[in-house]
Amino acid sequence: MWPKALAQLIELAPHLARLLPMADRFFQAKSADAEASASAMQQMAEGLRGDLGQVTASHAGLYRQLNDQSEKLSTLTTDLASTRTTVETFDHRLLTLEKKAATTVALLSGLAIVSVSILILLILLLLRH
């Protein structure tokens, strides 16, 4: 059995000798393709890492700006409430002053009418004497 197997291997030796360089080239090409693919994947991963870093930095800046805007909005809300209270106080004072001015105008009008009436009576009294 062994001599027969050995004889068959000797017959196949020239064919194997021709196949070995082809197999070697095939495996080298596979290895080169795998290395090229790994290199391309690594470059793509580095590019993605860089892009993610930029996006993260951009989001951090936007987050800071959003917090600043929130603080400013809070301050504006407080100032608006204070201004509204002040305006309501001044509005109440203005209404009070308008009522007092209207009362004063009415009293002055009445006083002017009374003064003119007294003046007319005095003129009439002086003309009769």
VOBA-1610 file (N, C-alpha, C; in pm, whole numbers, padded with zeros to 5 digits, always signed):
BEGIN
Met+00082-00117+00000Met+00000+00000+00000Met+00088+00126+00000Trp+00193+00128+00081Trp+00280+00244+00085Trp+00359+00261-00045Pro+00407+00155-00103Pro+00481+00176-00226Pro+00392+00231-00335Lys+00268+00188-00340Lys+00176+00236-00443Lys+00145+00385-00421Ala+00124+00427-00297Ala+00097+00566-00265Ala+00218+00651-00296Leu+00335+00598-00268Leu+00458+00670-00295Leu+00478+00687-00445Ala+00443+00587-00522Ala+00455+00595-00668Ala+00360+00700-00723Gln+00242+00708-00668Gln+00146+00809-00714Gln+00195+00950-00678Leu+00257+00966-00562Leu+00309+01097-00523Leu+00423+01139-00615Ile+00503+01042-00658Ile+00613+01073-00750Ile+00556+01117-00884Glu+00448+01056-00927Glu+00385+01096-01053Glu+00326+01237-01042Leu+00274+01269-00927Leu+00212+01401-00907Leu+00313+01510-00876Ala+00436+01476-00845Ala+00537+01575-00807Ala+00555+01685-00910Pro+00566+01657-01043Pro+00582+01767-01138Pro+00461+01860-01139His+00342+01802-01124His+00222+01888-01119His+00220+01975-00993Leu+00262+01915-00884Leu+00268+01993-00759Leu+00372+02103-00769Ala+00483+02073-00837Ala+00587+02174-00852Ala+00536+02293-00932Arg+00448+02269-01029Arg+00389+02380-01104Arg+00282+02453-01023Leu+00213+02383-00937Leu+00106+02445-00858Leu+00157+02528-00741Leu+00272+02492-00687Leu+00324+02565-00571Leu+00348+02713-00599Pro+00411+02754-00709Pro+00427+02898-00733Pro+00292+02970-00751Met+00198+02901-00816Met+00065+02963-00833Met-00004+02979-00697Ala+00008+02876-00614Ala-00052+02884-00481Ala+00014+02994-00399Asp+00146+03004-00413Asp+00219+03108-00340Asp+00173+03247-00385Arg+00161+03269-00517Arg+00112+03397-00568Arg-00031+03425-00523Phe-00114+03319-00522Phe-00253+03335-00479Phe-00259+03380-00334Phe-00180+03315-00248Phe-00182+03352-00106Phe-00119+03488-00081Gln-00017+03523-00161Gln+00042+03656-00148Gln-00058+03764-00192Ala-00130+03737-00300Ala-00231+03833-00347Ala-00341+03848-00242Lys-00381+03735-00183Lys-00483+03741-00077Lys-00431+03823+00040Ser-00304+03799+00075Ser-00243+03872+00187Ser-00236+04021+00155Ala-00195+04056+00032Ala-00187+04197-00007Ala-00325+04260-00007Asp-00426+04188-00058Asp-00563+04242-00057Asp-00610+04263+00086Ala-00577+04167+00173Ala-00619+04179+00313Ala-00550+04298+00379Glu-00420+04316+00348Glu-00347+04430+00404Glu-00402+04561+00350Ala-00431+04566+00221Ala-00486+04688+00161Ala-00624+04718+00220Ser-00702+04614+00237Ser-00835+04633+00294Ser-00825+04680+00439Ala-00732+04618+00515Ala-00713+04659+00655Ala-00663+04802+00662Ser-00572+04840+00571Ser-00520+04976+00568Ser-00632+05075+00534Ala-00713+05041+00436Ala-00825+05129+00398Ala-00923+05143+00513Met-00950+05033+00581Met-01044+05038+00694Met-00987+05124+00807Gln-00855+05113+00830Gln-00793+05192+00935Gln-00796+05340+00900Gln-00770+05374+00774Gln-00776+05514+00731Gln-00918+05568+00745Met-01016+05486+00708Met-01155+05528+00721Met-01192+05546+00868Ala-01143+05457+00954Ala-01171+05468+01098Ala-01108+05596+01155Glu-00984+05627+01111Glu-00919+05749+01158Glu-00996+05873+01111Gly-01043+05868+00986Gly-01124+05979+00935Gly-01252+05996+01014Leu-01316+05885+01046Leu-01440+05891+01125Leu-01413+05944+01265Arg-01300+05901+01325Arg-01265+05952+01458Arg-01244+06103+01454Gly-01175+06150+01350Gly-01154+06294+01336Gly-01286+06369+01318Asp-01372+06315+01234Asp-01503+06379+01213Asp-01585+06379+01341Leu-01582+06269+01414Leu-01656+06262+01541Leu-01600+06361+01642Gly-01468+06378+01640Gly-01406+06478+01729Gly-01455+06618+01696Gln-01463+06649+01566Gln-01511+06781+01525Gln-01657+06800+01562Val-01737+06698+01543Val-01879+06707+01578Val-01896+06725+01728Thr-01816+06651+01805Thr-01823+06664+01951Thr-01785+06805+01995Ala-01679+06858+01936Ala-01638+06994+01970Ala-01747+07094+01932Ser-01807+07074+01814Ser-01915+07163+01770Ser-02034+07155+01865His-02069+07035+01905His-02182+07019+01997His-02151+07081+02133Ala-02027+07070+02178Ala-01989+07131+02305Ala-02005+07283+02297Gly-01962+07341+02183Gly-01979+07486+02164Gly-02125+07525+02161Leu-02206+07448+02091Leu-02349+07478+02086Leu-02414+07464+02223Tyr-02370+07364+02300Tyr-02424+07343+02434Tyr-02390+07462+02523Arg-02265+07511+02512Arg-02226+07629+02590Arg-02310+07750+02551Gln-02328+07770+02421Gln-02409+07884+02375Gln-02553+07871+02421Leu-02606+07751+02419Leu-02743+07728+02464Leu-02756+07761+02612Asn-02657+07721+02692Asn-02660+07753+02835Asn-02651+07904+02856Asp-02565+07971+02779Asp-02556+08117+02790Asp-02688+08183+02754Gln-02750+08136+02647Gln-02878+08192+02606Gln-02985+08166+02712Ser-02981+08050+02774Ser-03078+08018+02880Ser-03061+08112+02999Glu-02935+08138+03035Glu-02908+08230+03145Glu-02956+08371+03111Lys-02928+08414+02988Lys-02972+08547+02945Lys-03124+08556+02944Leu-03189+08450+02897Leu-03335+08448+02894Leu-03392+08454+03035Ser-03329+08384+03128Ser-03373+08387+03267Ser-03359+08528+03324Thr-03246+08592+03294Thr-03224+08729+03340Thr-03327+08823+03278Leu-03354+08807+03149Leu-03454+08890+03083Leu-03593+08870+03143Thr-03625+08746+03178Thr-03755+08717+03238Thr-03768+08789+03372Thr-03661+08783+03451Thr-03662+08851+03580Thr-03675+09003+03561Asp-03597+09057+03468Asp-03604+09201+03441Asp-03741+09241+03389Leu-03801+09159+03306Leu-03934+09189+03254Leu-04038+09192+03365Ala-04029+09097+03456Ala-04124+09095+03569Ala-04106+09220+03655Ser-03982+09258+03679Ser-03954+09379+03757Ser-04007+09503+03685Thr-03984+09510+03554Thr-04031+09624+03476Thr-04184+09630+03475Arg-04246+09515+03464Arg-04393+09511+03464Arg-04447+09564+03597Thr-04386+09523+03706Thr-04430+09571+03838Thr-04412+09722+03848Thr-04298+09771+03800Thr-04272+09915+03804Thr-04372+09992+03718Val-04400+09941+03600Val-04496+10007+03510Val-04635+10009+03573Glu-04675+09900+03636Glu-04806+09898+03701Glu-04813+09999+03815Thr-04702+10012+03888Thr-04698+10112+03997Thr-04710+10252+03939Phe-04633+10281+03833Phe-04640+10414+03771Phe-04777+10438+03707Asp-04838+10336+03654Asp-04970+10349+03596Asp-05072+10388+03703His-05060+10323+03818His-05151+10357+03929His-05128+10501+03974Arg-05001+10542+03985Arg-04971+10681+04024Arg-05024+10780+03920Leu-05007+10746+03792Leu-05053+10833+03685Leu-05205+10850+03690Leu-05277+10741+03713Leu-05423+10752+03724Leu-05463+10840+03842Thr-05392+10826+03953Thr-05421+10911+04069Thr-05395+11057+04037Leu-05282+11085+03970Leu-05250+11224+03934Leu-05351+11280+03833Glu-05395+11196+03739Glu-05495+11242+03642Glu-05625+11277+03713Lys-05665+11197+03810Lys-05788+11228+03884Lys-05772+11358+03962Lys-05655+11374+04024Lys-05631+11498+04099Lys-05628+11619+04005Ala-05567+11601+03887Ala-05561+11712+03790Ala-05701+11746+03740Ala-05783+11644+03715Ala-05920+11669+03670Ala-05998+11743+03778Thr-05978+11702+03903Thr-06046+11769+04015Thr-05998+11914+04026Thr-05868+11934+04012Thr-05813+12069+04021Thr-05865+12157+03908Val-05873+12103+03786Val-05926+12179+03672Val-06072+12215+03697Ala-06147+12121+03749Ala-06288+12150+03778Ala-06301+12259+03884Leu-06218+12250+03989Leu-06223+12353+04095Leu-06179+12489+04042Leu-06074+12489+03958Leu-06029+12616+03902Leu-06132+12675+03807Ser-06199+12588+03731Ser-06305+12637+03643Ser-06418+12698+03725Gly-06455+12629+03831Gly-06560+12682+03918Gly-06517+12812+03985Leu-06393+12816+04029Leu-06339+12937+04093Leu-06334+13052+03993Ala-06298+13022+03866Ala-06292+13126+03764Ala-06433+13180+03738Ile-06533+13089+03734Ile-06671+13133+03712Ile-06717+13220+03829Val-06685+13177+03949Val-06724+13254+04068Val-06653+13389+04068Ser-06521+13388+04032Ser-06445+13514+04029Ser-06502+13610+03925Val-06535+13560+03807Val-06593+13644+03702Val-06728+13698+03749Ser-06806+13612+03814Ser-06938+13657+03865Ser-06921+13767+03969Ile-06825+13750+04059Ile-06801+13852+04162Ile-06752+13980+04096Leu-06666+13968+03996Leu-06615+14085+03926Leu-06729+14159+03857Ile-06820+14086+03794Ile-06935+14148+03726Ile-07024+14218+03830Leu-07045+14151+03944Leu-07127+14213+04050Leu-07062+14340+04104Leu-06929+14336+04120Leu-06859+14456+04168Leu-06870+14571+04067Ile-06857+14537+03938Ile-06868+14640+03835Ile-07009+14698+03835Leu-07109+14612+03851Leu-07247+14659+03855Leu-07271+14748+03980Leu-07214+14709+04090Leu-07228+14788+04212Leu-07160+14925+04198Leu-07045+14926+04133Leu-06974+15051+04115Leu-07046+15143+04015Leu-07107+15085+03918Leu-07180+15164+03819Leu-07309+15221+03879Arg-07368+15158+03972Arg-07490+15209+04037Arg-07458+15323+04132His-07346+15333+04186His-07314+15438+04279His-07267+15555+04212
//
